[in-house]
Amino acid sequence: MATSTAPSGFGRPIWNAIKGGNQVHGVGLVPVSTTLVSAGHSTTFNRPVFITPPTTSGRFKAESANISFGAAIGADGTDYWTIDLQVGNDADGWHSLGISSLSTTAGITDNTSYSFEVDGPESASPRNVFLEAGDLLRVLFTDVGGGTPANLTSNTMNIVVFLRHAPPGR
């Protein structure tokens, strides 16, 4: 299960080498993207984004994430979506990577990038951002309110997660 403390392989020399997002000897920022086409619903649902490979491929840390929508979503303070980046699995549970979720209460503009908050070791209350083999990163769309929020069935969503990578043996 993901942890909030760095495992071996994510020592200070690695962080110094990749602090500016530079790719140094296979160490650096790796974008992982997925597009959800007609993948939405009118009720709570989730979609996987990344499955952590075995540690023989190195170690990964969730750094940040963005989402954009192909169609606008109108503002609604009563029936809306919260969108959250999570790590975990059904056996061990799910953990949010940020303190707050993205919300559609104020509406969503089409073709605009919205950031997910990811609270790593720099935060006062760090989240489980250091991924273990087999961990799943997913985006959870939660239906909030007594009615039906905007239907996402025909909305195309682009999700990009940025991961720090430390190759094996570091």
Secondary structure, DSSP 4 states (H G I P E B T S, - for coil): --BSSPPTT--HHHHHHHTTS--BTTBEEEEEEEEESS---SS-EEEEEEEPPPGGG-EEEEEEEEEEESS-B---SSSEEEEEEEEEETTTEEEESSSS-EE-TT-B-TT--EEEP---TTSSS--S-EEPTT-EEEEEEEEESSS-----TT--EEEEEEEEEE-TT-
